[in-house]
Amino acid sequence: MFKPKKILVPTDFSEYSDKALQKALDIARQSGAEIHFIHAIAQDIRQCMADYCFTDEEFKQFTDKLRESAQEEATKQVEKFPESKEVKISIEVREGVPYEEILKYQAEKGSDLIVIASHGRSGIAKYFMGSVASKVLKGAKCEVLLVK
């Protein structure tokens, strides 16, 4: 039987991500695995909009606040599950293209299982651009569990 040691769980803070986290917690409790919970902040934030540009300092403050908020949201999401206290969980927030950051993190940490939600918050855009989950599924170098 496959017993993962490091489980990577990407989140977009949606209810679907909650389901993936729940499944990962169940697996981790049975196998003794640790969970790496990751959120990638998309890099589509612009320093200039129309006729106004943020100074470098203003932009840095904004992105720092965005990162801090994402860290807090990820912590709240984990704390919703009482069983999260029974498993070693680390939380990481990164900036970049979400599926690329997920795959990079998997390679860096040597995760042997990715548990990812089949749907996210992206709505209809996923039908035009392809979903993060499908890109992770195609590019992963380890087992992937797609949770509905």
Protein Blocks (a to p, Z undefined) as FASTA:
>chain_A
ZZdfbdcdddehiaklmmmmmmmmmmmmmnopacdddddddfkbcfbghjbccdfklmmm
mmmmmmmmmmmmmmmmmmmpmklmmpccdddddeddfklmmmmmmmmnopabdcddfbdf
klmmlmmnopfklmmmmmpcbdcdddZZ
